[in-house]
């Protein structure tokens, strides 16, 4: 290839032809461009974390504000607890009053029948006795409906959970520890017992 005067020889100067349009420069052919030397290592724009050494320490005002917030939360929690306790006490009082009212209302028919018996007290004495007995049975039925059955059985074995011994009687016909007489009926069982039955029992020989 002839060399024109005034043009440098590519083989001598070590220069190549300028890159044509669309060619890939050497820096992008799989080799990253060199980074400028800094002498202090890589730099970053991220801020140091809260636990980083040398970070700014919280000021006294920040501690005071946080303490004040915790005290406010504690006071609000105490106030909420006190309001809950008062509301529970009011609800419990209302429930007790309502239960007493329901129980008293159940006994109203018993009182009505007693009033009728007293109103006819001057009539037949036998009719009065039958009327009082009927009212008594009605009252016993009411107690049973409320969960307090009547216990006035004789001839059964003594049960300390239901009976209270008020007398011991010698009886050769009854086994020892048998209930011979009920002087005062008992009502209820277990935790729902109003009172035990007062009884006399047969004496052991």
C-alpha positions as CSV (number, residue, x, y, z in Angstrom):
1,X,0.0,0.0,0.0
2,X,1.6,3.3,-1.0
3,X,2.2,5.9,1.7
4,X,1.5,9.4,0.8
5,X,3.9,12.1,1.9
6,X,2.8,13.8,5.1
7,X,0.8,10.9,6.5
8,X,2.2,8.9,9.4
9,X,2.7,5.2,9.0
10,X,0.3,3.2,11.2
11,X,2.7,0.4,11.7
12,X,5.4,2.8,12.9
13,X,3.3,5.1,15.0
14,X,1.2,2.3,16.6
15,X,-2.0,4.1,15.9
16,X,-5.0,2.4,14.4
17,X,-7.7,3.7,12.2
18,X,-10.5,5.7,14.1
19,X,-13.4,3.5,15.1
20,X,-16.1,3.3,12.6
21,X,-19.7,4.2,13.3
22,X,-21.4,1.4,15.4
23,X,-18.2,-0.1,16.6
24,X,-17.8,-1.0,20.3
25,X,-15.1,1.0,22.2
26,X,-12.4,-1.1,23.9
27,X,-13.6,0.0,27.4
28,X,-17.0,-1.7,26.9
29,X,-15.7,-5.0,25.5
30,X,-16.0,-6.8,28.8
31,X,-13.5,-4.7,30.7
32,X,-14.8,-2.1,33.2
33,X,-13.3,1.3,33.0
34,X,-10.6,2.0,35.5
35,X,-11.7,3.9,38.6
36,X,-9.8,7.0,39.5
37,X,-7.4,6.4,42.4
38,X,-8.4,8.1,45.6
39,X,-6.0,6.7,48.1
40,X,-8.7,6.4,50.8
41,X,-10.7,3.4,49.6
42,X,-14.3,3.4,48.2
43,X,-16.7,6.1,49.3
44,X,-20.4,5.8,49.9
45,X,-23.2,8.3,50.4
46,X,-25.0,6.2,53.1
47,X,-25.3,7.7,56.5
48,X,-23.9,5.7,59.5
49,X,-26.5,3.7,61.4
50,X,-27.7,4.5,64.9
51,X,-25.2,2.0,66.4
52,X,-22.3,3.3,64.5
53,X,-19.4,4.5,66.5
54,X,-19.1,8.2,66.6
55,X,-22.8,8.9,65.8
56,X,-24.7,11.8,67.5
57,X,-25.8,10.9,71.0
58,X,-29.4,11.8,72.0
59,X,-29.7,15.1,73.8
60,X,-31.0,15.7,77.3
61,X,-34.2,17.2,75.9
62,X,-34.9,14.0,73.9
63,X,-34.5,11.9,77.0
64,X,-36.8,14.2,78.9
65,X,-39.5,14.1,76.2
66,X,-39.3,10.3,76.0
67,X,-39.6,10.0,79.8
68,X,-42.6,12.4,79.8
69,X,-44.3,10.3,77.1
70,X,-43.8,7.1,79.1
71,X,-45.3,8.8,82.3
72,X,-48.3,10.0,80.3
73,X,-48.9,6.4,79.0
74,X,-48.6,5.1,82.5
75,X,-51.1,7.6,83.9
76,X,-53.6,6.8,81.1
77,X,-53.3,3.1,81.8
78,X,-54.0,3.6,85.5
79,X,-57.0,5.8,84.6
80,X,-58.4,3.1,82.2
81,X,-57.9,0.4,84.8
82,X,-59.8,2.4,87.5
83,X,-62.6,3.2,85.1
84,X,-62.9,-0.6,84.2
85,X,-63.0,-1.5,87.9
86,X,-65.8,1.1,88.6
87,X,-67.8,-0.1,85.6
88,X,-67.5,-3.7,86.7
89,X,-68.6,-2.8,90.2
90,X,-71.7,-1.0,88.8
91,X,-72.6,-3.9,86.5
92,X,-72.2,-6.4,89.4
93,X,-74.5,-4.3,91.6
94,X,-77.1,-4.1,88.8
95,X,-77.0,-7.9,88.3
96,X,-77.4,-8.6,92.0
97,X,-80.4,-6.2,92.2
98,X,-82.0,-7.8,89.2
99,X,-81.5,-11.3,90.6
100,X,-83.1,-10.3,93.9
101,X,-86.0,-8.8,92.0
102,X,-86.5,-12.0,90.0
103,X,-86.4,-14.2,93.1
104,X,-88.8,-12.0,95.0
105,X,-91.2,-11.9,92.1
106,X,-91.3,-15.8,92.2
107,X,-92.6,-15.7,95.7
108,X,-95.4,-13.2,95.0
109,X,-98.0,-15.9,94.2
110,X,-97.2,-17.6,97.6
111,X,-98.0,-14.3,99.4
112,X,-101.2,-13.9,97.4
113,X,-102.3,-17.4,98.5
114,X,-101.5,-16.6,102.1
115,X,-103.6,-13.5,101.9
116,X,-106.5,-15.5,100.6
117,X,-106.1,-18.1,103.4
118,X,-106.2,-15.3,106.0
119,X,-109.2,-13.7,104.4
120,X,-111.2,-16.9,104.8
121,X,-109.9,-17.7,108.4
122,X,-113.4,-17.3,109.9
123,X,-114.8,-20.0,107.6
124,X,-114.2,-23.7,107.9
125,X,-111.1,-24.5,109.9
126,X,-110.5,-27.6,107.8
127,X,-110.5,-25.6,104.7
128,X,-108.0,-23.2,106.2
129,X,-105.6,-26.0,107.1
130,X,-105.8,-27.4,103.6
131,X,-105.2,-23.9,102.2
132,X,-102.1,-23.3,104.3
133,X,-100.7,-26.8,103.4
134,X,-101.2,-26.0,99.7
135,X,-99.4,-22.6,100.1
136,X,-96.5,-24.5,101.9
137,X,-96.2,-26.9,99.0
138,X,-96.2,-24.0,96.6
139,X,-93.3,-22.3,98.5
140,X,-91.4,-25.6,98.5
141,X,-91.9,-25.9,94.8
142,X,-90.6,-22.4,94.3
143,X,-87.4,-23.1,96.2
144,X,-86.9,-26.3,94.2
145,X,-87.2,-24.3,91.0
146,X,-84.6,-21.9,92.3
147,X,-82.2,-24.8,92.8
148,X,-82.8,-25.5,96.5
149,X,-84.7,-28.8,96.9
150,X,-86.2,-29.8,100.2
151,X,-84.8,-32.6,102.3
152,X,-87.0,-34.1,105.0
153,X,-86.6,-37.8,104.5
154,X,-86.6,-40.3,107.4
155,X,-85.3,-43.8,107.4
156,X,-82.3,-42.9,105.4
157,X,-78.6,-43.2,106.4
158,X,-77.1,-40.2,108.0
159,X,-75.2,-38.0,105.5
160,X,-73.0,-35.3,107.1
161,X,-73.3,-33.2,103.9
162,X,-77.1,-33.0,104.2
163,X,-77.8,-33.6,107.9
164,X,-77.0,-32.0,111.2
165,X,-77.4,-34.2,114.3
166,X,-79.3,-32.5,117.1
167,X,-80.2,-35.7,119.0
168,X,-79.3,-39.4,119.4
169,X,-82.1,-41.9,120.2
170,X,-81.8,-45.5,121.2
171,X,-83.8,-47.6,118.7
172,X,-83.4,-51.3,118.4
173,X,-85.5,-51.5,115.2
174,X,-83.3,-49.1,113.2
175,X,-79.7,-49.6,112.2
176,X,-77.2,-47.3,113.9
177,X,-76.8,-44.0,112.1
178,X,-80.3,-44.0,110.6
179,X,-82.3,-40.7,110.5
180,X,-85.3,-41.2,112.8
181,X,-86.9,-37.8,112.8
182,X,-86.4,-34.5,110.9
183,X,-86.9,-31.5,113.3
184,X,-86.1,-28.9,110.6
185,X,-86.0,-29.6,106.9
186,X,-82.9,-28.8,104.9
187,X,-82.7,-27.1,101.5
188,X,-80.2,-27.4,98.7
189,X,-77.2,-29.6,98.0
190,X,-73.5,-29.1,97.9
191,X,-72.3,-25.6,97.2
192,X,-76.0,-24.5,96.7
193,X,-77.1,-25.6,100.2
194,X,-79.1,-23.1,102.2
195,X,-79.0,-25.2,105.3
196,X,-78.7,-28.8,106.4
197,X,-81.6,-30.8,107.8
198,X,-81.6,-31.0,111.7
199,X,-82.2,-34.6,112.5
200,X,-82.1,-37.2,115.2
201,X,-80.4,-40.5,114.5
202,X,-80.4,-44.0,115.9
203,X,-77.7,-44.6,118.5
204,X,-75.0,-47.1,118.0
205,X,-74.9,-49.9,120.6
